[in-house]
């Protein structure tokens, strides 16, 4: 119940927290650095067996930087790889910077291929499962404004014989991650092996993927591929753009788009359309990129432009030029326990000794009547293009202290940079703020758009007489 004045003891109904941050209740706001000479930064993955068997899903053998093979490519043969046509076409515009990831995908790290340095991640038929940490990195990247291009192949296309194919791997990414596993993109990939087809585009003259600056899309190509089942009830933004012959609506979508948080997602059901027929010696490839019955090049390039926030695409990824209105905090009411949060032991709880504002779980800092510091944290990005960014949370304070003048126990709300240096203290609450019920507190973070910061809540309790700081229903709304 609210208004607890006795010391807090060991709880029997604690939702376990975990400690990723050594000190402080930290909400990390990790923004993408501004682009340098070229505004749209694309990372092609080659860390998950994308060249196993006959696959050759790379833009160049020079990795991470394809410019090491040819700094000014004019033809797709200037770079070696079955995706070189795609890469060279982007490079020739002068508007894109391309890199290849050859090691584990990360977000918020110091690596040159860390996802925070890019607008779009391309997963061209991955053939090994993403680790738990990689899935968290990918999903957080998208949620915080990045673009994700998922390219599958038919079920059973296990090129490295490890028991996993792209259908299973991409479905696992969407359904088995720590950020949001509740059908976050609004579709699932079908376990099918469709031998051949020319899926047709829907009629939508205003769609930037079908009618982008790289041309008009009419058809694509299936040469052993699959489709997706759409679930708009889970994510109303999901949309099928090209469909297998005889299909429409929520079934048979060969190419689909969606959004998640501030980011964008595209799905393509076959790797043959991006295959330009050339690559490393010994690989058997098929030139779907230039297939005369399809417009695969325009589809790949328009989708890349849309995902990255390019011309005519509206809001885009981590480096996009406009902002999509969104609430960015995951598990913002703590109902999924420690998911997306880190904390000291016992902070995230469903104990009935205090009360949640909504639901059954909440964050409870201090309340022990002895010297203690409690912490809580979450990583999130304020997109650089957003002009409004408001952090809010509901706070309840109760105490056994009797003073009306001395702050013995405190809760600080601070903004830190990625190195842990305090940039600002937004507020300090104490036992003097004790009152019945919850009160909403709000702060503008607009000044930190485009920066990497940490929102840090630190609850510090003295040696006697408890004070409880109870937090629920957090939010970071951007627009």
N, C-alpha and C positions, 0 to 999 in steps of 0.2 A: 504494500500500500504506500501511497505517497505520504510524506511527512514522518518517515522513520527517524527516530531519535536515539535508538540503541545501537551499540556497535555492531558492525557487520561481521558475521562469522563465516566459516567455510560453508559454501553453498552446495546443496545436493543436486541442483538443476542448472548447472552452468553449461552454456554452449562454449566449447573450448575455443580459445583464441590462439594466435601464434605471433611470434615476435620477429618481424622482418626489419623493424627499426629499433635501434638500441634504446632510444629514449624519446618520449613524447607521443601524444596522440597525433599521428601525422596523416593528413590527407595530402598525398603528393599530387601536384598539378604539373604534369610533365608535358610541356609544349614542344612542338617541332621547331628546330632552329630555322631561321629564314634561309631560303635558297640563295645561292650565290649567283653565278653568271646565268644559269638556266633555271627557270622557275619550277619545272615539273620533274621530280626526281623519282625514278623507277628502279626498284630492286627486283631482279629475276632470281628465283631460288634455284640453286644447284647443290643443295646440301642433303637432298633426300632422294638419291638414286635417280635423278632426272636423266641420266645418260646410261642407265642400266640396259642391257640387252641391245636391241636396235634403236632404243630411244636416243635422241640427241637434242634434248630440249634446252639448248643454250644459245645465247646471241653471239658468243664468241669464245674461242679457247683461251683468250686472254682474260684472266679473272683475278681480282674483281672488276678491273677496268677494261672494257673492250677496246678503248682507245689505244691501249698498248699494242694491239695487233695492227690497227690502222687508225690514225687520229683524224682522218677526214675521209670516211668511206663514201664512195659514190655508187657502188653496186653491192648487192648482197654477198657476193663472193669475196669482198674485201674483208669480211669477218667470217669465221668458220663456225658453223653451227646450223642446225635445222630451224632455228628461230632468228637467223641473221637477217632475213628479209624484214621481219618485224623490227628488230633493233636498228637496222640501218635506216629504215623509213622514218623512225622517230628521230634518230640522230641528225638526219639531213634537214629537218625542220629548224634546227637551232634552238628549239624550245624545250628539249628534254636532256636530262643527264641520266645515264644508265650505269648500273653496277650489277654485279653478280655475287650472291651470297654463297660461300663454300663451307661455312661452318654454322653451328647452331644459331637459330634466329633469336634475337634478344630485343628488348624494348626498354629504353632508359639507361643503356650502358654506354661504354666509351668506345666500342668498336666502330670502325669506319662504316661498316655495313649494319649497324644498329638501326632498327626500324624507325627510331625517332628522327633519323636523317633523311627519311623518304616520304613521298606522298602516296605511293602505290607499291604494293607487294604482289608479284605475279607468282603463282604456284602452278607451274606447267606440268601437270600429271606427276605429282610426288609419288614415290614408291616405297617410302619407309614412313612409319608412324611418327608424328610429331611428339616430342616429349611433353610432359606436363608443363614444364617451364616455357617451352616454345608455344604451346597452345595459349597459355596466359598472355604471352607477349603479343601474339597475332591478334587475339580478340581484343586486348586492351588497345593496341594500335588502331584497329578499326573503330572501336567505340569512341576513341579520342580524336577521330577525324581522318584516319587513313583510308585508302582505297585497297580493296582485296579482290584480286582476279583469280578465281579458282577454275582450273581446267582439268576435267576428268578424262577418263577413257572408259571403255566397256568393262563390265564386271569380269573378273578373271584375268585382267591384263597385269599379272604379277611379274614384272620384268626382271626382278632380282630374286624371285623364288623364295621370298621370306614369309609368305603366307598372307601378305597384305597387298591389295591393289588400291588404285586412286579412289575408287568409289568408297571403299571402307575407310581409307585414311581421311578423306575430306568429311565424310559423315561423322567420324570420330572427333574431328576438330570441332564440329558444330554441336555435338551432343555430349561431349565428355571433356569440358573445360571448366576452369575455376571462375570464369567471368560471367557467363550466362549459357547454361546448357538447355534452356527451355525453348528450343527452336528459335534461336535469336534472329535468324535471317528469314524465316518463314518458308523454308523449303527443305526437302531431303532429296538426296540423289538416288535414283532408281537402280536396283541391281539387275541391269539388263545388258544384253549384247546385241545391239541392232546392227545388222551387217551393212546396210546402205540406205541412204535417203538424202533428199535435198530439202531440209526444213525451210519453211517459208516465214518471212517476217510479217508481223501483224501490221495493220494499217494505223499508223500514228505519225502524222506528218511533223509533229512537234517534238518527237522523242530525239534527244541528242545522240543516242547510241545508233539509232537507225538512220538518222539524218544529221550527221556531224560534218565537220570540216574536211574529213578524209573521204567523203562520198556517201552515197545512199546505199543502204543494205536491203537486198531483196531476198537472198537465199544464203544458206550455209550448206555444210557438207557433213554427212555421217559416213564414215568408212570404218565401221566397227566402233560404236560409241554407245552412249546412254542418254537418258533424259532426267528431268527432275519433276517431283510432285510438289506443287505449290500449296501453301497453307496460309492463306491471307488472314485467317482468324488469329494466327499467332503473330503475324507481322503484316500489317495492312499495306506496307510499302512494296511488298514483293510483286513482281510483274514479269510475266513471260513475254519475250520479244520475238522469238522464233520457235515454231512448233513442228514436231514430227508430223508428217503427212497423216491427215485424218484425226488429229488431236487439237484441242484448244482448251481454254479455261485453266483448270488446275492440274491437268495431266498432260504428259508428253512435251513439257517445255524443254527445248534443246538449248536455249539461251535465255537466262533470266537475270534480273537485277533486283537489288533490294538496298535497304539502308540499315544501319545499326549504330545507335548513339549518334555521333556526328559524322560517321564514316559511311562509305558506300561499298557495295559488294556486287560482283558480276560472276555468273556461272556459265560455263560452256561445257557441253557434254561429250566432247571428243577432242583429242589432240591432233587429229589429221588436218583440220582446217588451218592450224598455225604452222604446220610442217611445210617448209619451202623446198623440200626435195634434195637439199644439199647439206652436208655435214662432214663429220669426221670419217675417214676411210674405214670401210668395213661395215657401216650401218646401212640397213635397208630402209629407205625413206620414201615418202610419197609427197608429191607436190600439191598439197591441198590449198596452199596459199594462193596459187595462181590457177586454181581449177576454174575453167571457163563457165561452168554452170552455177557458180556461187560468187559471192562478194565477201569472201572471208577476210581479205586484207582491210577493207573498209570497216568491217565489224570489229576486228581486233584493235585497230587504231582509234576508231571513234570511242570504243569502250575504254581504252587506256586514257584518252583525253577526258572522258567523263569522270572516271575514277579519280583522276589527278586534279580535277578542277580546272581543266583547260578551257579554251575559248568556247563560249556558247554552252558550257556544261552546267552552269549554275554553281552551287556550292560544291566543294571538292574535298580532297583529303587533307592530310596534316599540313600541307603547304598551300592549300587552296586560297583563293582570293575573296571568297564570300563565306558567310556563316550560316549553318543550319541550326535552328532553334532546337535545343535538347536539354534534358536533365542527364548529367554525366556520371553521377555517383552510382556505382553498382551496389546492390544489396543495401539500399539506403535506409531501410527500416530494420536491418539486422535480422530479418526473419530466416535468412539462410545461414545463420551462424557466422562462422569466421570467413565465409566466402567473400573474396575481394578485400577483406579487411585484415589487418594484423593488429595484435593487441597483447598487453600483458595478461597473465592468467586471470580468468574470472571476470574480465571487463564485459565481454559480450555474453549475455545471460538471458534466461527466461525465468529467473527466480521470482517467486511471488512475494518476496520481501520488499520489493519495489514494484511499480507498475509501468508497463509500456504505455506510451501515449496511444499507439494503435498496434494491432497485432498482439504478439505475446513476448517478443524479444526486444532488447534495448541494450544500450551501453551504460555500464555503471562504473564510474571511476571513484576510487577511494571508498569511504564509509566504514573503515575498520577501527577507528579510534586509536590508531597507533601510527607511527611514522611510516609513510608509504608514498610511492609515486606510481601512478597508473598511466598507461599509454594506449593509443589507438591510431591506425593509419590506413590509407588507401591511395593508390596511384590513379591519377586522372589528368587529362589534358584540357587546357583552355585554348581552343583554336585561335590562332593569331588574328583571324579576320573578325572575331566576335567583339562587338563594342560593349555588350552587356554581359557580365558574369557575376552572378549573385550566389554566394554561399549562404545557406540557411540551415538551421537545426533548432529543435525544440529542447530546452534545458529546464530541468527541475532540480532545485537545490534544497536539501533538508539538512539539519544540523542539530547536534546536542550542545553546541557552544551557546553560552548565555550572554556573551558580550554584545554590545550594540556599537562598538567602536573599533575593535581590533580584528583584522583579517588573519586568522590563524591558519586557515586551510584555503588553498586557491586552485582555480582552474584557468590556465592561460590558453588563449587561442592565438597562434602565431603563424606567420608566413616565413618559410625558410627557403634558401636556394638548395640546389642538388648537393652541395657540399656540406649542408647542415648549418650554414650561417643564417642567423635570424635577420630577416629583411624588415619585418614589421610585427608588432604585437597588436592584434585586432581588438582584443578585450581581455580583461582579467576579472573573473568572478570569484566570490569567496563565500564563507559562511554568513557574511552580512547580506547576501542575496537570497537567503533562505525564504521560501514562500510555498504555499500550497499550489499544486498543479504545475503544468508546463507553460513556459513562455517562449515564443519564437524569437530567435536572434538572427539577424541578417547583416551581411557585409559584402561590399563590392570588391570583386577581384579583377575588375576590368583592366586595372593597371598592370596586371601580370599576364595578359594575353600575349602569347608568343614567347613566354618564358617557361623555364622549368623551375617550379617552386614546390614547397611542401607546406601544407596547412597542418600545423602541429597543435594539438590539444594536450596539455600536460596538467594532470591532477596531482597536487602535492598536499599531503595531509600531515598535520603535526603529531606529536606523541600521545596526546590524550584527547578525548571527546571527538566523536565521529562527525564528519561532514560528507555527504554523498552528493556527487555531481552526476545526474542521470540524463543521458542524451538519447534522443529518438528522432526518427523522420528527418534525416539529413537530406540535403539536396545541393546541387551545383547547377543552376539554370543559366544557360548561355543563349544569346540571340544576337 
